[in-house]
Amino acid sequence: MASVEGGEASSEDYSIASQLAVRAPRVRIALLSNPRSTGNIAQLPRIRAYCDEHPDVFHYEVEEASQIGEAMKVIARVRPKVLAINGGDGTVQAALTELYNGGHFGDTPPPVAVLPSGKTNLIALDLGARGDPIATLEQLIELARTDHLAPYTVSRELIALRHPGSPDRPVIGMFLGGAGLADTMLYCRERIYPLGLPNGIAHGITAFAMLAKMFFKMKSSFLPPDPEPLNISMSDGGNRLSGKFSLLAVTTLEKLLLKSDLGTRRAGSLRILAVEERPMSILRGIAASIAGKLGQASLRGVHFEQADEITIEGDRSNLILDGETFRTEAGRPISLRPALPLSFVKLAA
């Protein structure tokens, strides 16, 4: 097994890393790890030990997103059958952005697999990766060894986000949360996660705080803030939504809230779900999600659309694309469009 660690790496360090990559024997899996991902703090020593015992795994560790570009250059030299990402949704998003913009693998990038190592793991869950990341890695290695990857490889379209700060280099992801949803996600990240509670308890406290604020009109600095107004434009038919929303989600994932199936997605489109900031609208959305009818029936205050392009504009409203936060500014809209698909390894339904 060849292993490379990021950090304060010099050009000489990267030259040595490239030599290691070329010499790595029988590399079938390239594993890109982010040690700073919260879920990796406990798991990474086990993963390092496992990789040390398996010569067909090339393990590259980065400590910040700016190192992922150089990591991809090195990983491309070993020509892996699978690129596995060991980190949260933010690490996956940064890797997908580099895959899309960097061109390190030419026209044939390897299929991407995601280990369940982050706090939320929306992408990993959508691809069937659950439980122990070592077990997922073992399954990937076995599939790569036996050349049985094809039945587990799926093509997924992605979201390309363009913002005024970098209009020529889109940020690539699979799930965007905005309005009250983004505010609640940031509240959980900044206020609840630092308490060191298990994920399930942290998410339960966050949900309770959000519902208490909405249904009982509680006001406190310890609760999520009120969402800011947004203007949302969609290319198809000139549809437009304006106002305050307790939930805004744009995705190419198959499932969304409470694992609700959103039905068939039209090729080349994005799915958008917006729920108005009214208690009854939230209740209708929750009930439809539990019943498996979210996005399949018309509900007052719950908007579900498919569009080829979505433009979001507002003043000081948060948007989160797979862990990375963007902030809307008046007169400087953020646009979302489908990106060319990449191949992913889906381990289970």
C-alpha positions as CSV (number, residue, x, y, z in Angstrom):
1,M,0.0,0.0,0.0
2,A,1.3,3.5,-0.9
3,S,0.2,6.2,1.5
4,V,0.6,9.9,1.2
5,E,-0.3,12.6,3.7
6,G,-1.1,16.1,2.8
7,G,-0.5,19.1,5.1
8,E,2.2,21.7,4.5
9,A,3.6,19.8,1.5
10,S,6.4,21.2,-0.7
11,S,6.9,20.6,-4.4
12,E,9.5,18.0,-3.4
13,D,7.0,16.2,-1.2
14,Y,4.6,16.0,-4.1
15,S,7.3,14.7,-6.4
16,I,8.0,11.9,-3.9
17,A,4.2,11.3,-3.7
18,S,4.0,10.9,-7.4
19,Q,6.9,8.4,-7.4
20,L,5.1,6.4,-4.7
21,A,1.9,6.5,-6.8
22,V,3.7,5.1,-9.9
23,R,5.3,2.3,-7.9
24,A,2.2,1.3,-6.0
25,P,1.4,-2.3,-7.0
26,R,-1.9,-3.5,-8.3
27,V,-3.8,-0.4,-7.2
28,R,-7.5,-1.0,-7.5
29,I,-8.8,1.5,-5.0
30,A,-7.6,5.1,-4.5
31,L,-8.8,6.3,-1.1
32,L,-8.9,10.1,-0.5
33,S,-9.2,10.9,3.2
34,N,-9.9,14.1,5.1
35,P,-8.6,13.6,8.7
36,R,-10.4,16.8,9.8
37,S,-13.8,15.4,8.9
38,T,-15.6,15.0,12.3
39,G,-16.6,11.4,11.6
40,N,-12.9,10.5,10.8
41,I,-11.5,11.4,14.2
42,A,-12.2,8.0,15.6
43,Q,-12.2,6.0,12.4
44,L,-9.1,7.1,10.7
45,P,-6.5,5.1,12.7
46,R,-8.5,1.9,11.8
47,I,-8.6,2.9,8.2
48,R,-4.9,3.6,8.1
49,A,-4.1,0.3,9.6
50,Y,-6.4,-1.5,7.2
51,C,-4.8,0.2,4.2
52,D,-1.3,-0.7,5.5
53,E,-2.4,-4.4,5.1
54,H,-3.8,-4.1,1.6
55,P,-1.3,-3.3,-1.2
56,D,-4.1,-2.7,-3.7
57,V,-5.2,0.5,-1.9
58,F,-3.5,3.8,-2.5
59,H,-4.3,6.1,0.5
60,Y,-3.9,9.9,0.2
61,E,-4.8,12.2,3.0
62,V,-5.5,15.9,2.8
63,E,-6.1,18.4,5.6
64,E,-7.9,21.1,3.6
65,A,-9.8,21.5,0.4
66,S,-7.0,23.4,-1.3
67,Q,-4.9,20.3,-1.4
68,I,-7.5,18.1,-3.2
69,G,-6.4,19.4,-6.7
70,E,-2.8,18.1,-6.1
71,A,-4.2,14.9,-4.6
72,M,-6.1,14.3,-7.8
73,K,-3.0,14.8,-9.9
74,V,-1.2,12.1,-7.9
75,I,-4.2,9.7,-7.8
76,A,-4.6,10.0,-11.5
77,R,-1.1,8.5,-12.0
78,V,-2.0,5.2,-10.3
79,R,-5.1,4.7,-12.6
80,P,-7.4,3.3,-9.9
81,K,-10.5,1.3,-10.8
82,V,-12.4,3.2,-8.1
83,L,-11.9,6.6,-6.4
84,A,-13.2,6.2,-2.8
85,I,-13.8,9.3,-0.7
86,N,-13.5,9.1,3.1
87,G,-15.0,12.3,4.5
88,G,-18.2,14.2,4.9
89,D,-20.4,15.7,2.2
90,G,-18.1,18.8,2.1
91,T,-15.1,16.6,1.2
92,V,-17.2,14.8,-1.4
93,Q,-18.3,18.1,-2.9
94,A,-14.7,19.4,-3.1
95,A,-13.5,16.2,-4.8
96,L,-16.4,16.3,-7.3
97,T,-15.6,19.9,-8.1
98,E,-12.0,19.1,-8.8
99,L,-12.9,16.0,-10.8
100,Y,-15.3,18.2,-12.9
101,N,-13.0,21.2,-13.4
102,G,-9.5,19.7,-13.2
103,G,-9.5,17.2,-16.0
104,H,-6.9,15.0,-14.3
105,F,-8.4,11.8,-15.6
106,G,-9.2,13.0,-19.1
107,D,-12.5,11.8,-20.4
108,T,-12.6,8.6,-18.3
109,P,-12.6,9.4,-14.6
110,P,-13.0,6.3,-12.3
111,P,-16.4,5.7,-10.7
112,V,-16.7,7.4,-7.3
113,A,-17.5,5.6,-4.1
114,V,-18.3,7.4,-0.8
115,L,-17.5,5.9,2.7
116,P,-20.0,6.7,5.4
117,S,-17.7,8.9,7.4
118,G,-19.3,12.3,7.9
119,K,-21.9,13.8,10.1
120,T,-24.8,13.8,7.7
121,N,-23.7,11.4,5.0
122,L,-26.5,12.3,2.6
123,I,-24.5,11.3,-0.5
124,A,-23.2,8.1,1.1
125,L,-26.7,7.1,2.2
126,D,-28.0,7.8,-1.3
127,L,-25.4,5.5,-2.7
128,G,-26.1,2.7,-0.2
129,A,-23.0,3.1,2.0
130,R,-24.1,2.6,5.6
131,G,-22.5,1.5,8.9
132,D,-18.8,0.8,9.3
133,P,-16.6,2.5,6.6
134,I,-14.1,-0.4,6.8
135,A,-16.9,-2.8,5.8
136,T,-17.7,-0.5,2.8
137,L,-14.1,-0.4,1.8
138,E,-13.8,-4.2,2.0
139,Q,-16.8,-4.5,-0.3
140,L,-15.3,-2.1,-2.8
141,I,-12.0,-3.9,-2.8
142,E,-13.7,-7.2,-3.5
143,L,-15.8,-5.8,-6.3
144,A,-12.7,-4.2,-7.9
145,R,-10.7,-7.5,-7.6
146,T,-13.3,-9.6,-9.3
147,D,-14.2,-7.0,-12.0
148,H,-17.8,-7.0,-10.9
149,L,-18.2,-3.2,-10.7
150,A,-20.4,-2.8,-13.7
151,P,-23.7,-3.9,-12.0
152,Y,-23.0,-1.5,-9.1
153,T,-22.1,1.5,-11.3
154,V,-24.7,4.2,-11.7
155,S,-24.6,7.5,-13.6
156,R,-25.6,10.6,-11.7
157,E,-26.1,14.1,-12.9
158,L,-24.8,16.8,-10.6
159,I,-25.5,20.4,-9.6
160,A,-23.3,23.1,-11.0
161,L,-23.5,26.2,-8.8
162,R,-22.1,29.5,-10.2
163,H,-21.8,32.5,-8.0
164,P,-20.5,36.0,-8.6
165,G,-17.2,35.4,-6.8
166,S,-16.1,32.7,-9.2
167,P,-18.5,32.5,-12.3
168,D,-16.1,30.5,-14.5
169,R,-15.4,27.6,-12.0
170,P,-18.7,26.1,-10.9
171,V,-18.9,24.3,-7.6
172,I,-20.2,20.8,-8.1
173,G,-22.5,18.9,-5.7
174,M,-25.7,16.8,-5.3
175,F,-27.8,18.5,-2.6
176,L,-28.4,22.2,-1.9
177,G,-30.2,23.4,1.2
178,G,-31.4,27.0,1.5
179,A,-33.7,29.4,3.5
180,G,-34.8,28.0,6.9
181,L,-33.2,24.6,6.1
182,A,-29.8,26.1,5.6
183,D,-30.2,28.3,8.8
184,T,-31.1,25.1,10.7
185,M,-28.1,23.2,9.3
186,L,-25.8,26.0,10.3
187,Y,-27.4,26.2,13.8
188,C,-26.8,22.4,14.3
189,R,-23.2,22.8,13.0
190,E,-22.3,25.8,15.1
191,R,-24.4,25.4,18.2
192,I,-25.2,21.7,18.7
193,Y,-22.3,19.7,17.3
194,P,-19.8,21.4,19.6
195,L,-21.6,19.9,22.5
196,G,-20.1,16.5,21.6
197,L,-23.4,14.7,21.5
198,P,-24.1,11.6,19.3
199,N,-25.4,12.5,15.9
200,G,-28.9,11.2,16.5
201,I,-29.3,13.2,19.6
202,A,-27.8,16.4,18.0
203,H,-30.2,16.1,15.1
204,G,-33.1,15.5,17.4
205,I,-32.4,18.6,19.5
206,T,-32.0,20.6,16.3
207,A,-35.4,19.4,14.9
208,F,-37.1,20.2,18.3
209,A,-35.6,23.7,18.3
210,M,-36.8,24.3,14.8
211,L,-40.3,23.0,15.4
212,A,-40.6,24.8,18.8
213,K,-39.7,28.1,17.1
214,M,-42.1,27.6,14.2
215,F,-45.2,26.2,16.0
216,F,-44.9,28.0,19.4
217,K,-43.5,31.2,18.0
218,M,-40.6,31.0,20.5
219,K,-38.0,33.8,20.2
220,S,-34.5,33.3,21.6
221,S,-30.9,33.7,20.5
222,F,-30.5,30.0,21.2
223,L,-32.9,29.0,18.5
224,P,-32.4,29.1,14.7
225,P,-32.9,32.5,13.1
226,D,-35.8,33.6,11.0
227,P,-35.3,32.9,7.3
228,E,-34.7,35.8,4.9
229,P,-36.9,36.4,1.9
230,L,-35.8,34.8,-1.4
231,N,-36.7,35.1,-5.1
232,I,-36.5,31.8,-6.9
233,S,-36.7,31.7,-10.7
234,M,-37.0,28.6,-12.9
235,S,-36.3,28.4,-16.6
236,D,-39.3,26.1,-17.4
237,G,-42.4,28.2,-18.1
238,G,-41.0,31.3,-16.3
239,N,-42.1,29.9,-12.9
240,R,-41.1,32.1,-10.0
241,L,-41.4,31.8,-6.2
242,S,-41.0,34.6,-3.8
243,G,-41.2,34.9,0.0
244,K,-39.9,33.2,3.1
245,F,-39.4,29.5,3.1
246,S,-38.9,27.2,6.0
247,L,-37.3,24.7,3.6
248,L,-35.6,25.0,0.2
249,A,-33.9,22.0,-1.3
250,V,-32.4,21.4,-4.8
251,T,-31.1,18.0,-5.6
252,T,-30.2,15.3,-8.0
253,L,-30.3,12.6,-5.2
254,E,-33.0,10.0,-5.5
255,K,-34.3,10.5,-1.9
256,L,-34.8,13.6,0.2
257,L,-36.7,14.2,3.5
258,L,-37.3,11.2,5.7
259,K,-36.0,9.0,2.9
260,S,-38.9,10.1,0.8
261,D,-38.8,8.9,-2.9
262,L,-39.2,12.0,-5.1
263,G,-40.3,10.0,-8.1
264,T,-38.8,9.9,-11.6
265,R,-36.5,12.8,-12.4
266,R,-36.5,14.2,-15.9
267,A,-33.1,13.8,-17.5
268,G,-31.1,17.0,-17.6
269,S,-33.2,18.7,-14.9
270,L,-32.9,19.6,-11.2
271,R,-35.6,18.9,-8.6
272,I,-36.5,21.8,-6.3
273,L,-38.7,21.6,-3.2
274,A,-39.7,24.7,-1.4
275,V,-42.0,24.8,1.7
276,E,-43.5,28.2,2.7
277,E,-42.8,29.4,6.3
278,R,-46.2,28.4,7.7
279,P,-46.9,25.7,10.2
280,M,-49.5,24.0,8.1
281,S,-47.2,23.9,5.1
282,I,-44.6,22.2,7.2
283,L,-47.1,19.6,8.5
284,R,-48.4,18.9,4.9
285,G,-44.8,18.4,3.7
286,I,-44.0,16.1,6.6
287,A,-47.2,14.1,6.2
288,A,-46.5,13.7,2.4
289,S,-42.9,12.6,3.0
290,I,-44.0,10.0,5.5
291,A,-46.7,8.7,3.1
292,G,-44.2,8.6,0.3
293,K,-46.1,11.2,-1.8
294,L,-43.8,14.2,-1.5
295,G,-43.4,15.8,-4.9
296,Q,-46.2,13.6,-6.4
297,A,-49.3,15.5,-5.3
298,S,-50.2,19.2,-5.2
299,L,-50.1,20.6,-1.7
300,R,-50.9,24.1,-0.6
301,G,-47.7,25.9,0.5
302,V,-45.5,23.0,-0.7
303,H,-43.9,23.6,-4.1
304,F,-42.2,20.9,-6.1
305,E,-40.7,21.6,-9.6
306,Q,-38.2,20.3,-12.1
307,A,-36.2,22.8,-14.0
308,D,-33.2,23.1,-16.4
309,E,-31.9,26.2,-14.6
310,I,-32.7,27.8,-11.2
311,T,-31.7,31.3,-10.1
312,I,-31.8,32.3,-6.4
313,E,-31.6,35.9,-5.3
314,G,-31.9,37.5,-1.9
315,D,-30.2,39.6,0.7
316,R,-28.1,37.8,3.3
317,S,-29.7,34.4,2.9
318,N,-27.6,31.2,3.4
319,L,-27.3,28.4,0.8
320,I,-25.4,25.2,1.6
321,L,-24.2,22.9,-1.2
322,D,-23.0,19.6,0.3
323,G,-21.3,21.4,3.3
324,E,-20.0,24.5,1.6
325,T,-21.9,27.7,2.6
326,F,-22.8,30.5,0.1
327,R,-24.5,33.8,1.0
328,T,-26.9,35.5,-1.4
329,E,-26.5,39.3,-2.1
330,A,-29.1,41.6,-3.5
331,G,-28.5,42.0,-7.3
332,R,-26.0,39.2,-7.4
333,P,-28.0,36.0,-8.1
334,I,-26.6,32.5,-7.7
335,S,-27.5,30.1,-10.5
336,L,-27.9,26.3,-10.5
337,R,-27.7,24.1,-13.6
338,P,-27.3,20.3,-14.2
339,A,-23.7,19.3,-14.7
340,L,-22.5,16.5,-16.9
341,P,-23.0,13.1,-15.1
342,L,-20.2,11.2,-13.3
343,S,-20.2,7.5,-12.5
344,F,-20.7,6.4,-8.9
345,V,-20.6,3.0,-7.1
346,K,-24.0,2.2,-5.5
347,L,-23.6,-0.6,-3.1
348,A,-27.3,-1.1,-2.2
349,A,-30.8,0.0,-3.0
